[in-house]
Amino acid sequence: MSEQTQQILQQLFKAIETDQIKLPTLPEVALKIRESVDKDNVSALDIANLLAQDTSLSARLLQLANSPLYRARTEIDSLQMAVTRLGVRIVKDLIVMLAIKQAFKAQSKEVEKQFKMIWQTSVDVAALCRVLATTQNNLDVEHAMLAGLIHNIGALPIIELADKQPNLFNDGDSIDKVINEIQGDVGEKILSYWNFPQSLIDVATQWNHFERDINTAPDYVDIVQAALIQCQYLPQNIQNNETRLSAFIKLGINPDNYELDEKMQTKLDEARESLMQV
């Protein structure tokens, strides 16, 4: 990490500590739902009652529950029905995913434009993560989709800082370079602040570490890396021929001859479309 990048990271953390830049927050209802589900003694009615406290999240959950992604045979028209059909643990991840969308809102039009570009990347990667996770016995598909959505969350405060203090950055290339170098540190701070599990914090800090050990069980970092490669969303400083081995080998995928079959392509399109609608 260059001296300039270290200074920017220090300045960013100082801005966060002094409330000049605020870390993205999750709605209180999302936090309550996650806490309740983790206690293992919660009913569908309990979760529905919590959801009812946030009309925006409730409406978007019903929209997602009725999307092609979950293929409801009959229309889901109540929160309790949605939680019962999907299950409390799936709803927990879905609510967090819906809440994360709010982190991509900004007051500055220029910052909002950049946030939208990052959100599009996140959606594309998350949708493919969900599809790839269906091929793995030890990985949860909703958790994989969440991993795709949050992998680059650390870029948001850096972009906001660049908007507020442009003198810290030399030019556009410099901003991209800084983001590549420190978004893992910032992402770790955000996800720790949200009390996310280590499996997702690892995604934020390690997704661009393509030299990872191949002699370990596949995890959500591998899923995100494989999705990034397939979507061709790689940092400019990473050459494609240097990134193909670890994640693909661990997932049992041949990177030189990998195409989604028709069924998986349909699932990918459904996931992407459903995420974009929320």
N, C-alpha and C positions, 0 to 999 in steps of 0.2 A: 504494500500500500504506500503510495507516494505521500510526501509531507503535506502537499496541498489537500489530498483526500483525507488524511488524518485530521487536518484542521477543520475541514468541512464537517466531518463526523462529530468532532468535539463541539463545533458551533451548533450543529443540529440538536444534539442531546441537551445543550445549554438552552436552546430555544424551547425545547419540550419541557424542561424543568422549570422554566420561567413563564410557561403558558403563552409564549409568543406563537408557538405552533403546538396544537393539541393532537395527541394521538387519536386515531379513529376509535370511536366507542361503539359497543354493541348495545342495543336497546335493553332496558331493564327486564322486559318480558322474556327476551331470548336468554338472558343470563339465568333467570328464575327457572325456565324450562330445562335448561341444561343441568342446573343444580338438582332439580327434582328428579330427572331421569337417572342421574348418576347415583341416586340414593336407592334405586331398585324397588321402591314401594309406591310407585305412582300409577294411577289409573288413567285411562283415556279421557275420562270426564275431568280429572284433575288438570290434565294438560290443556284440554279444551277451554276450561275456565280461565286458565292463565292466558291463553291465546286471545280470549275475548277482550282482554284489557288493552290490546293493541289492534285497532281495526285495520290498519295498513298491512301488518304482517298477516293477520287473519285472512284478509281478502286475497293476498298473494299466495298464501299456502293453499287455499281452495282452488285458485287458478292453476297452480302447479299440480295439485292432486288430480285435477281433471284433464291435465295435458296428456298428449300421446306417450309421454315418458313413463307414466304409471298405468295407462290403459285401463281406466276404470270401466267396468262393464255397464254400470249405471251411474248417473251423475251423482257426485258427492256434493250434498247441499248443506252440510253442517260440519262444524269443527270436530265434534265428537266422532262423526262418521269418518272424517278424514284421518283422525288419529287411530281409530280402530282398524281401518283398512290398511293403513301404511305401517302402523306400529310405532310405539313411542320413541324407540331409538332412531328410526329413520326420520321421524318428525323432528327430533332434536337436531340432527345434522341439517335437515332442510331449512329449519328456522334460522340456524346460524348462517347458512348460505344466503338466504333471503336478506338477513340483516347486514351481511357484509356488503351487499350492493350499496347500502347507504354510505359506506366508507369512501365510495368513489364519487361522492358529490363534492363540489368545490365552489367557492364564491367567485373566484376569478374565472372569466370565460376561457382564457388561455389555458389555465390549469385544468379546468373541466374538460377541455378538448383533449388534453394529454391523458387525463384519467379515463376518458371514454376509450381511447386507443388501448390502454392497459387492460381495461375491462373486457374488451373484445378478445384480446390475447388470452386472458384468463378463462373466458367462456369456451373458446376453442380448445384450449388445453384441458379444461375440466371435463368437457364432453368426451374427449378421447380417453382421458383417465378412467372415466366410468366404464367405457367399453373395454379397455384393456384389463381392468380389474376383474371383469367377468371370466377371464381366462385363468385367474389365479385363485387357488383354494383358500389362501390365508389372508386375503385382502378384501375388505368390505367396499362395495361399489360406491355407496354414498360417501364414505370417508375418502375414497379416492377422488371423487368429484370435488369434494371440499378442498382436498389437497391441491388440486389444479387451480381452484379459484384463489387460494391464498398464497401461492408460491412466490408471487412478486409483489406482495402487499407492502413490502419495505420501500418500494420505489415512491410511494405516494407522498410521505413527508419530505423526501428529498426534492421532488418536483415543486412542492409548495415552498420550500426554502429557497429554491432557485428563483421562484417568482418574486419572493419578498426581498431577497438579498442577491440580486444578479451579479454583483461585484465579486462574489465568492467564486464564480465560475467564469472560465475564459470564453467558452463558446458552446454551441450545441454538442459538439463531439465530446467536450470536457464533461458536460452533464451526463451523457450516456456512459462515459468511462467511470465517473463517480458512482452512478447508479449500479453498474455492474460490480463495482468493488465493495460497496458498503450496504447494499440493500439487504443482505443477509443479516448484518448486525442490527439494522433498523427493524427488519421483519421479526427477528427474535424478540426485540423489545416490545413490539406491538402484540405478538402472540402470547408472550409471557404476561403482559398486562391483561390480556383477555383470558388468562388461565387456560390456554389450549394445551392439549396433551403433547408430550415430547415428540411423538411420531409426526405431528404437523409442524412443530417448531423446527425439527430436522429438515423438513421440506424447504422451509424458508431460508435456512442457513446453508443447505447443501445441494440445492437443485442444480447449481452451476459447477459442481465439483464432479466432473465426468470421469475422473480417474479413480473413483471409489473401488474398494475391494470387491472382487467378484465372488469371493468365497464366503459370502454371507447370504442369508435368506432374503428374497426380494422384499422390498418395502415400498412405502409410498413415494420415497425419493426416486426410486427406480421407475415407478409408474409415470411420475411427472417428467423425468428426463426422457423417457421413451416417447411420451406425447409431444414434448417440445421438439424432438428430432423429427418426428413424423409430420408435425405441423410446420416445420422449418422456421421455428421461432428461437433461433440460437443467437447468443451474443456474437458480434462481429469478430471478436478476438478468439473465437473457438472454431477450429476447422472441423468440418463434418467428419472427415476420416479419422479424427482422433476421439470422437465422442460415441462411436457406435457400439463398442464392445460391452462394457460393463453392464449397463441397464438391460440391454437386449438379451445378453447371455443369461442373466439372472432370471429374466422373465420367460426364457425359453423361446425367444422370437428370433427369426432370421432377418436381420436388418436389410439384407440385400435382396430379399424376395418376400416382402411382407405387404400384403394387401388385405383390406377388410373384405370379408365375403358380403353378399348382398344383405343378409340378416343383420350383420354387425354394422354395416354402413347405414342401414335404416335406423338402428338404435342410436348411432352417432348423430344423425340428422335430427332425430327426435330430441335428444339431449340438448343439442346446441339450440334448437328452436325454442325449447321450453325454457332454457336459462335466459335467452335473450328477451323473452316475453315478460320476465319478472323484473 
